Structures are given as C-alpha cells and as structure tokens.
Amino acid sequence: MSDVDLLVRASIAGDCTEAVRLIVAGTVPNFQQGTYGRTPLHEAVVHGHRDMVVSLITHGADINAPNAAAHCWTPLHEAVVHAGDAIVAVLIAHGADASAKNADGHTPLELAQTKSTTHAAALQSLLQSCTPIDAGLRLIVGANQRKWLRDGHYTTGSGVARGGGEPFHYERGIVLNTTHSHGKDTTGSEWSIVAYHGTDWCNLDSILENGLKVGNPTECLTFKGAVHGAGVYCSPEQSYAKLYSRGTPRKLDGGHGAVRLVLGLRIRNRLAITKTSNSQIWVVRNAADIVVQDINLTFE
C-alpha cells in the first residue's frame, strides 16, 4: 500500500500518529482521491475525527481545498452536512472560508440551512461572534501563508509614530505579525524605519515565501509608472500604500467591514531609502534592505 493510501486510511480511522508520521516523511496531504475526490482533510471531517482535523491542518492541509470539480465541496461544506458543531467550529477557527461556493453555487451556510435549522444557526453564530483578529486570520488561510505568522496579532487605530528618525502614519486595521523580522533588533540603529507596501491578495504567497523583489511598477497607477527607477516601492503613509491600484478589498466575517492588503515593512537604515519628489513615495533599491514585518489588513 502506498503512503498516499496509508494517509487516507489513517484519516478515515482517526489515527493521528500515523498521519503525522506519513506527512513528516514527505506525503503532502492535499491530494484528491476516491469517487468524490476528497482530500485526507475531507475524510477526517466526514468521519467525525476532530483531533485528526486539527492535526492535518497543523501539518499543512489546505483548509479550503475543494473535492472533485463536479462537486467542489470544501471541508466546511462537508462538515455542515456530515459532521457536528465541534468540527465546524474547529474549521471556522482555523480560517475556513464560509463564503466558498460549491459546484451548485451554494456556500456552507446555505447548505446548512437546507439540512438543519439548528446547524445553520450554530454556524451563523460562530461567524458573527468572531473577533476582528479572528476574522482577519480567516483571510490568511493558505498553509503557505499561515506558516509565516507568529503570535502577537493586534488591532490598531490611526496615528503617527517615528522609527529610525523617520515618521510613519498608520491606519485603523488588523496587524498580523510575521516571522520575517523575528530576531532582528528593531530598536537599534538598523531595522527601525517603518514603511508600507500595498499589494493584491494573489501576491501574498510569493512575497511571504521569497520576499519583496526589485521591480519597475509600470502598471501601478499609484506610482504613475516607474518614474523613480527600479526598486521596491513603498510609503511612510499607510493610507497611501493601500491605494495600490490593483489591491481589492475583502469583507471580514462577523460584520467587521472590508479591508485592503498592506504589508508593514522594516527598512535597514536611512541610506537604503531613495526619497522622491513625492514625500509619499520611497524607493528601496536593494531588496536585502527591506523585510516584511507584518500583514496589515487596513480598513476601507
């Protein structure tokens, strides 16, 4: 029996020890199999194994992976039909997308309403009771994104502060700390300057994995073309960075509003910054002089 088959069997049986052993040995838990194209996480949900659900998510299972295209059910779709409220709650807490639509165009909540009024009410309650930080974390749902997050997330209002002798202006939002600046001394002469970089959601995986790269933002209306030369473009004003022309807002669960994706940066020192004729635009020529400190979900 192959390791893939063994992982499916472990997921169905709820054997967390065996599942973790197989994943650590190199079996990626996001393959589809069987008649319905279920992933191991789908199987754990359908068979009611809460601890297995947690183990698979913790070890890289894609919480929003659909099953076969003919059905396109995520694990949360499966949970509201086949599992209990405890598994639904676990999926929601780990960032399951309650707005995902299956092949018939139904969200998990709509599916729950057709199956059980009680179940639908529980799911609705879970979605509405989440904090802004919980809601923000649900937008950062990919396994490749979650692995870059560390503890200490917080919400913030608008204001002005200073770092490395340079003022920066921040906006009301949700701040999710990343591991990238962990271990860097941001209180000394280096890495204390703060700036912001607006981007689209589809870029987040690549940026977290590879860092920001030097480019020429010819399609970015905020900067009106690469008139300041190649580099990483950023701003000391978060309100300006969030105007990135291709950055689209996303709604938060729980009625917390809509946010845009802005990255909070740390810059090595003043020498790394090329200031332009526009005080809202800085260019960092060397990508090694900039690090992503946090993910800012900036309110509209």
C-alpha positions as CSV (number, residue, x, y, z in Angstrom):
1,M,0.0,0.0,0.0
2,S,1.4,3.4,-0.9
3,D,1.9,6.2,1.6
4,V,-0.9,8.1,-0.1
5,D,-3.3,5.2,0.6
6,L,-2.0,4.9,4.1
7,L,-2.6,8.6,4.8
8,V,-6.2,8.2,3.5
9,R,-6.7,5.2,5.7
10,A,-5.3,7.0,8.8
11,S,-7.5,10.0,8.2
12,I,-10.6,7.8,8.0
13,A,-9.6,5.9,11.1
14,G,-8.6,8.9,13.1
15,D,-5.0,7.7,13.6
16,C,-3.2,11.0,14.2
17,T,0.1,9.4,15.0
18,E,0.3,7.5,11.7
19,A,-1.0,10.5,9.7
20,V,1.7,12.8,11.2
21,R,4.4,10.2,10.6
22,L,3.5,10.0,6.9
23,I,3.3,13.8,6.4
24,V,6.6,14.3,8.2
25,A,8.1,11.7,5.9
26,G,7.1,13.7,2.9
27,T,3.4,12.8,2.0
28,V,1.7,16.1,1.1
29,P,-1.8,15.9,2.5
30,N,-3.6,17.8,-0.3
31,F,-4.2,15.2,-2.9
32,Q,-7.7,14.2,-4.1
33,Q,-8.7,10.5,-4.2
34,G,-11.8,8.3,-4.4
35,T,-15.1,8.8,-6.1
36,Y,-15.7,12.3,-4.7
37,G,-12.1,13.5,-5.0
38,R,-11.8,14.0,-1.2
39,T,-8.6,15.1,0.4
40,P,-7.5,13.5,3.7
41,L,-9.0,16.5,5.5
42,H,-12.3,15.9,3.8
43,E,-12.2,12.3,5.0
44,A,-11.3,13.3,8.6
45,V,-14.3,15.7,8.6
46,V,-16.8,13.2,7.1
47,H,-15.8,10.6,9.6
48,G,-16.0,12.9,12.6
49,H,-12.4,12.9,13.8
50,R,-11.9,16.3,15.4
51,D,-8.3,15.7,16.5
52,M,-7.4,14.4,13.1
53,V,-8.8,17.5,11.5
54,V,-6.6,19.7,13.8
55,S,-3.5,17.5,13.1
56,L,-4.0,17.7,9.3
57,I,-4.5,21.5,9.4
58,T,-1.5,21.9,11.6
59,H,0.7,19.9,9.3
60,G,-0.2,21.7,6.1
61,A,-3.6,20.5,4.9
62,D,-5.3,23.1,2.8
63,I,-8.4,24.0,4.8
64,N,-10.3,25.3,1.7
65,A,-9.3,22.7,-0.8
66,P,-12.3,21.6,-2.8
67,N,-13.0,18.0,-3.7
68,A,-13.6,16.9,-7.3
69,A,-14.6,19.7,-9.7
70,A,-18.0,18.1,-10.3
71,H,-18.8,18.8,-6.6
72,C,-16.3,21.4,-5.4
73,W,-17.1,20.9,-1.7
74,T,-14.6,22.3,0.8
75,P,-14.1,20.6,4.1
76,L,-16.6,23.1,5.6
77,H,-19.3,22.1,3.1
78,E,-18.7,18.5,4.2
79,A,-18.8,19.5,7.9
80,V,-22.1,21.2,7.9
81,V,-23.7,18.2,6.3
82,H,-21.8,15.2,7.8
83,A,-20.1,16.4,11.0
84,G,-21.1,18.0,14.3
85,D,-20.8,21.6,15.5
86,A,-17.4,20.8,17.2
87,I,-15.7,20.1,13.8
88,V,-17.5,23.1,12.2
89,A,-16.1,25.3,15.0
90,V,-12.6,23.9,14.5
91,L,-12.7,24.7,10.8
92,I,-14.0,28.2,11.3
93,A,-11.4,28.9,14.0
94,H,-8.6,27.8,11.6
95,G,-9.8,30.0,8.8
96,A,-12.3,28.0,6.7
97,D,-14.0,30.2,4.1
98,A,-17.7,30.3,4.9
99,S,-18.3,32.1,1.6
100,A,-16.8,29.4,-0.7
101,K,-19.3,28.1,-3.3
102,N,-19.6,24.5,-4.4
103,A,-20.3,23.4,-7.9
104,D,-24.0,24.2,-7.4
105,G,-23.2,27.7,-6.2
106,H,-24.0,27.0,-2.5
107,T,-22.0,28.3,0.4
108,P,-21.6,26.1,3.6
109,L,-24.1,28.3,5.4
110,E,-26.7,27.9,2.6
111,L,-26.1,24.2,2.6
112,A,-26.6,24.1,6.4
113,Q,-29.9,25.9,6.0
114,T,-31.2,23.2,3.7
115,K,-30.1,20.4,6.1
116,S,-30.7,21.7,9.6
117,T,-32.0,24.9,11.0
118,T,-30.2,24.3,14.2
119,H,-26.9,23.6,12.4
120,A,-27.3,26.8,10.3
121,A,-28.0,28.8,13.4
122,A,-24.8,27.5,15.1
123,L,-22.7,28.2,12.0
124,Q,-24.1,31.7,11.8
125,S,-23.4,32.3,15.4
126,L,-19.8,31.2,15.0
127,L,-19.3,33.6,12.1
128,Q,-20.9,36.5,13.9
129,S,-19.1,36.0,17.2
130,C,-15.6,36.1,15.9
131,T,-13.3,39.0,16.8
132,P,-11.7,41.3,14.2
133,I,-8.4,39.4,14.6
134,D,-10.2,36.0,14.1
135,A,-11.9,37.4,11.0
136,G,-8.6,38.7,9.7
137,L,-6.8,35.4,10.2
138,R,-9.6,33.7,8.2
139,L,-8.5,35.8,5.2
140,I,-4.9,34.4,5.5
141,V,-5.9,30.8,5.0
142,G,-3.3,29.2,2.8
143,A,-0.9,26.8,4.6
144,N,1.9,28.6,2.9
145,Q,0.7,31.9,4.4
146,R,-0.1,30.6,7.9
147,K,3.4,29.2,8.4
148,W,4.8,32.7,8.2
149,L,2.6,34.1,11.0
150,R,3.7,34.3,14.7
151,D,1.8,35.3,17.8
152,G,1.1,38.8,19.0
153,H,-1.6,40.0,16.5
154,Y,-3.5,43.2,17.4
155,T,-5.8,45.8,16.2
156,T,-4.8,49.5,15.8
157,G,-6.4,52.9,15.3
158,S,-4.9,55.7,13.1
159,G,-1.9,57.7,14.2
160,V,1.6,58.9,13.7
161,A,4.8,57.4,15.2
162,R,8.5,57.6,14.5
163,G,11.1,55.0,13.8
164,G,14.8,55.4,13.0
165,G,14.2,59.2,12.8
166,E,11.6,58.9,10.2
167,P,7.9,59.5,10.9
168,F,5.3,57.0,9.7
169,H,1.5,57.3,9.5
170,Y,-0.6,54.2,10.3
171,E,-4.3,53.5,9.7
172,R,-7.1,51.7,11.5
173,G,-6.7,48.0,10.9
174,I,-5.7,44.5,11.9
175,V,-1.9,43.7,12.3
176,L,-0.8,40.1,11.8
177,N,2.8,39.6,12.8
178,T,5.1,37.6,10.6
179,T,8.3,35.6,11.4
180,H,10.4,37.6,8.9
181,S,11.6,40.3,11.2
182,H,11.8,37.9,14.2
183,G,15.3,38.1,15.7
184,K,16.1,41.4,14.1
185,D,16.8,44.2,16.6
186,T,14.3,46.9,15.6
187,T,15.1,49.2,18.5
188,G,18.7,50.0,17.4
189,S,20.1,52.0,14.5
190,E,19.1,49.4,11.9
191,W,15.7,47.9,11.0
192,S,13.8,50.6,12.9
193,I,12.4,52.6,10.0
194,V,8.8,51.6,9.1
195,A,7.1,51.8,5.7
196,Y,4.2,50.2,3.9
197,H,3.7,48.4,0.6
198,G,0.2,47.8,-0.9
199,T,-0.3,44.7,-2.9
200,D,-3.0,42.3,-4.2
201,W,-4.1,39.1,-2.3
202,C,-2.7,36.9,-5.1
203,N,0.8,38.2,-4.4
204,L,0.9,37.3,-0.8
205,D,2.2,33.7,-1.0
206,S,5.1,34.7,-3.2
207,I,6.0,37.7,-1.1
208,L,6.0,35.7,2.1
209,E,8.0,32.9,0.6
210,N,10.5,34.9,-1.4
211,G,10.4,38.5,0.0
212,L,9.7,41.7,-1.9
213,K,11.6,41.9,-5.2
214,V,13.0,44.9,-7.0
215,G,10.8,45.9,-9.9
216,N,9.5,48.6,-12.2
217,P,5.8,49.2,-11.3
218,T,4.8,50.4,-14.7
219,E,1.2,49.2,-14.2
220,C,0.8,50.7,-10.8
221,L,-1.3,53.9,-11.1
222,T,-0.4,54.9,-7.5
223,F,3.2,55.5,-8.7
224,K,2.3,56.7,-12.2
225,G,4.8,54.4,-13.8
226,A,8.3,53.6,-12.7
227,V,9.3,57.2,-12.9
228,H,11.7,56.8,-10.0
229,G,13.6,53.8,-11.3
230,A,13.8,50.2,-10.3
231,G,13.4,49.3,-6.7
232,V,10.9,48.2,-4.0
233,Y,8.3,51.0,-3.9
234,C,6.8,51.8,-0.5
235,S,5.4,54.7,1.5
236,P,5.7,56.0,5.0
237,E,1.9,56.6,4.9
238,Q,-0.2,53.5,5.1
239,S,-3.2,55.4,3.8
240,Y,-1.2,56.0,0.6
241,A,0.0,52.4,0.3
242,K,-3.5,51.0,0.5
243,L,-4.4,52.9,-2.7
244,Y,-2.4,50.4,-4.7
245,S,-4.5,50.3,-7.9
246,R,-4.9,46.5,-8.2
247,G,-5.4,45.9,-4.5
248,T,-9.1,44.8,-4.0
249,P,-10.9,45.0,-0.6
250,R,-12.2,41.8,1.0
251,K,-15.0,41.6,3.6
252,L,-14.4,40.3,7.0
253,D,-16.7,37.7,8.7
254,G,-18.7,38.9,11.7
255,G,-19.7,42.2,10.1
256,H,-16.3,43.8,10.8
257,G,-16.1,45.6,7.5
258,A,-13.8,45.4,4.5
259,V,-10.0,45.5,4.4
260,R,-7.2,46.0,1.9
261,L,-3.9,44.2,2.0
262,V,-0.9,46.3,3.0
263,L,2.4,44.9,4.2
264,G,4.2,46.6,7.1
265,L,7.9,46.8,6.3
266,R,11.2,47.4,8.2
267,I,14.0,49.1,6.3
268,R,17.6,48.6,7.2
269,N,18.6,52.3,7.6
270,R,18.2,55.7,6.0
271,L,20.9,55.1,3.5
272,A,18.7,52.3,2.0
273,I,16.0,54.8,1.1
274,T,15.8,56.9,-2.1
275,K,13.3,59.7,-1.3
276,T,11.5,61.1,-4.3
277,S,9.8,64.3,-5.3
278,N,6.7,62.9,-3.8
279,S,7.0,62.6,0.0
280,Q,4.6,59.7,0.0
281,I,6.9,57.5,-2.2
282,W,10.1,55.9,-1.2
283,V,12.2,53.5,-3.3
284,V,14.5,50.9,-1.8
285,R,17.0,49.8,-4.4
286,N,18.2,46.7,-2.7
287,A,15.7,44.1,-1.7
288,A,18.1,42.9,1.1
289,D,17.5,46.2,2.8
290,I,13.8,45.6,3.4
291,V,11.9,43.0,5.3
292,V,8.1,42.3,5.8
293,Q,7.4,42.8,9.5
294,D,3.6,42.3,9.4
295,I,0.5,41.9,7.3
296,N,-1.8,44.9,7.7
297,L,-5.4,44.4,6.9
298,T,-6.3,48.1,6.5
299,F,-10.0,49.1,6.8
300,E,-11.6,50.9,3.9
